């Protein structure tokens, strides 16, 4: 079960879109190593707009993620790759359907 999550919006600097996409793909390995990160998605919303959505069973899982490797990596690349600091929203999950095993396309894994 998931009860809380994060929605993070990222806007790439012009010409840095490929670097932001690559950065997000690389973060999957860190997300897979976080036992309390139940779901983690990196998405492209537009030409220079990206997002991360992740979900957790409780507040302690969310806080562990916020102090983890992905957050640290994001802080380090933000000045170079992002037009402005990431927008991080803490959200409450009202309902969810998450299969026990999710297949990741080869192009993402």
ROGUVEX-754457 format. One line per 10 residues: number of its first residue (from 0); for each residue x, y, z of N, C-alpha, C, CB. Coordinates in steps of 0.1 Angstrom, whole numbers. Glycine has a CB too. Layout:
BEGIN
NUM	X:Y:Z:X:Y:Z:X:Y:Z:X:Y:Z; ... $
***
This chain:
BEGIN
0	8:-12:0:0:0:0:9:12:0:-9:0:12; 4:22:-7:11:35:-7:1:46:-1:16:39:-21; 6:55:6:-2:65:12:3:79:9:-3:63:27; 16:81:7:22:94:4:31:93:-8:30:99:16; 33:105:-14:42:105:-26:49:118:-28:34:102:-38; 56:119:-39:62:132:-43:60:134:-58:78:131:-40; 57:146:-61:57:150:-75:67:161:-77:42:155:-80; 77:159:-86:88:168:-88:88:172:-102:102:161:-84; 88:185:-105:88:190:-118:102:196:-121:77:201:-121; 108:193:-132:121:198:-136:120:205:-150:131:187:-136 $
10	126:217:-151:126:223:-164:141:225:-168:119:237:-164; 144:218:-179:158:218:-184:161:232:-190:160:207:-195; 174:235:-189:179:247:-196:179:244:-211:193:251:-191; 177:254:-219:178:252:-233:191:245:-237:176:265:-241; 190:234:-245:201:226:-249:205:216:-239:213:236:-251; 199:215:-228:203:205:-217:192:194:-216:204:212:-204; 183:193:-225:172:183:-224:177:169:-224:162:185:-236; 187:166:-233:192:152:-234:200:149:-221:202:151:-246; 206:158:-215:214:156:-203:204:153:-191:223:168:-199; 193:161:-191:183:158:-180:177:145:-182:172:169:-180 $
20	173:141:-194:168:128:-197:177:117:-193:164:126:-212; 190:118:-196:200:109:-192:201:108:-177:213:112:-199; 202:119:-171:202:120:-156:191:112:-150:202:134:-151; 179:114:-155:167:107:-149:168:92:-151:154:113:-155; 172:88:-163:173:73:-166:183:67:-156:177:71:-180; 194:74:-153:204:69:-144:200:68:-130:217:78:-145; 190:75:-126:185:75:-112:177:63:-109:177:87:-109; 172:55:-119:164:43:-117:171:33:-108:161:37:-130; 184:32:-110:192:22:-102:191:26:-87:207:22:-106; 192:39:-84:191:43:-70:177:40:-65:194:58:-69 $
30	167:43:-72:153:41:-68:150:26:-65:143:46:-79; 156:18:-74:155:3:-72:161:-1:-59:160:-5:-83; 171:6:-54:178:2:-41:171:8:-29:192:7:-42; 160:15:-30:153:20:-19:141:12:-15:149:35:-22; 142:4:-5:131:-6:-2:118:1:1:135:-14:10; 117:13:6:105:20:9:99:28:-3:106:29:21; 106:28:-14:101:35:-26:93:25:-33:113:41:-35; 80:25:-32:71:15:-38:70:17:-53:57:16:-31; 69:29:-57:68:32:-71:76:44:-74:53:34:-76; 83:44:-86:91:56:-90:90:57:-105:106:54:-85 $
40	87:69:-110:85:71:-124:93:84:-128:71:72:-128; 101:83:-138:107:95:-144:99:98:-158:122:94:-146; 95:110:-160:86:113:-172:91:125:-179:72:114:-167; 88:126:-192:89:138:-200:75:143:-202:97:135:-213; 73:156:-198:60:162:-200:59:171:-212:56:169:-187; 71:175:-217:71:184:-228:85:186:-233:66:198:-225; 88:194:-243:101:195:-248:113:197:-238:102:207:-258; 110:206:-228:120:208:-218:115:206:-204:125:223:-218; 103:200:-202:97:198:-189:97:183:-186:83:203:-189; 102:180:-174:103:166:-170:97:165:-156:118:161:-169 $
50	94:153:-151:88:151:-138:93:137:-132:73:152:-138; 92:137:-119:94:124:-112:82:123:-103:108:124:-103; 76:111:-103:66:108:-94:70:95:-86:52:105:-101; 70:96:-73:73:84:-65:63:83:-54:87:84:-60; 61:70:-49:51:68:-39:57:59:-28:38:61:-45; 52:61:-16:58:54:-4:47:49:5:67:64:4; 50:39:13:39:34:23:36:45:34:44:21:29; 46:53:37:44:62:49:54:74:48:45:55:62; 52:83:58:61:94:58:75:91:60:56:104:69; 79:81:68:93:77:70:99:73:57:94:66:80 $
60	92:66:48:97:62:35:100:74:26:88:53:28; 90:84:27:92:96:19:104:104:24:79:104:19; 105:105:37:117:113:42:130:106:39:115:115:57; 130:93:40:142:86:36:146:88:22:141:70:39; 137:89:13:139:92:-1:144:106:-3:127:89:-10; 138:115:4:142:129:3:156:132:8:132:138:11; 161:123:16:175:125:21:185:114:15:176:123:37; 180:108:4:188:97:-2:196:102:-14:178:87:-7; 201:92:-22:210:95:-33:204:103:-44:215:82:-38; 192:100:-48:185:107:-59:184:122:-55:171:101:-62 $
70	180:125:-43:179:139:-39:192:146:-40:173:140:-25; 203:139:-35:216:145:-35:221:147:-50:226:136:-28; 219:138:-58:223:139:-72:215:151:-79:220:126:-80; 202:152:-76:194:162:-81:199:176:-77:180:161:-77; 203:177:-64:208:190:-60:221:194:-67:211:190:-44; 229:184:-70:242:186:-76:241:190:-91:251:174:-75; 231:185:-98:230:188:-112:221:200:-115:225:176:-120; 213:204:-105:203:215:-107:209:228:-113:196:218:-94; 220:233:-107:225:246:-112:230:245:-127:236:250:-104; 235:233:-131:240:232:-144:230:228:-155:251:221:-144 $
80	220:220:-151:211:215:-161:197:221:-161:210:200:-159; 193:226:-149:179:231:-148:178:246:-149:173:226:-135; 167:251:-155:164:265:-157:161:272:-143:153:267:-166; 155:264:-134:152:269:-121:152:257:-111:138:276:-120; 152:259:-98:152:248:-89:140:239:-91:153:253:-75; 141:226:-88:130:217:-90:119:221:-81:134:202:-87; 106:219:-86:95:221:-77:91:207:-71:83:227:-86; 92:207:-58:89:194:-51:76:195:-43:101:190:-42; 66:187:-46:54:187:-39:52:174:-32:42:190:-49; 49:175:-19:45:163:-11:30:161:-13:48:165:4 $
90	26:149:-17:12:146:-19:8:134:-11:10:143:-34; -6:134:-9:-12:122:-3:-18:114:-14:-23:127:7; -16:101:-14:-21:92:-24:-35:87:-19:-12:79:-26; -45:90:-27:-59:86:-23:-63:72:-27:-69:96:-29; -58:68:-38:-60:54:-43:-49:50:-53:-74:53:-50; -46:38:-54:-35:33:-62:-37:19:-67:-21:35:-56; -32:16:-79:-32:2:-83:-17:0:-88:-42:-1:-95; -10:-8:-80:4:-11:-83:5:-26:-83:13:-5:-72; 9:-32:-95:11:-46:-96:23:-51:-88:12:-51:-110; 23:-63:-84:34:-68:-76:47:-68:-84:32:-82:-71 $
100	46:-70:-97:58:-70:-106:55:-61:-118:62:-84:-110; 63:-51:-120:61:-42:-132:73:-45:-141:61:-27:-127; 69:-47:-154:80:-49:-164:84:-35:-169:74:-57:-176; 97:-33:-170:103:-21:-175:108:-24:-189:115:-16:-166; 103:-15:-199:108:-17:-213:123:-17:-213:102:-6:-222; 128:-25:-223:143:-26:-225:149:-12:-227:146:-35:-236; 142:-3:-234:147:10:-237:149:18:-224:139:17:-246; 143:14:-213:144:21:-201:153:15:-191:130:23:-194; 155:2:-191:162:-6:-181:176:-7:-184:156:-19:-180 $
***
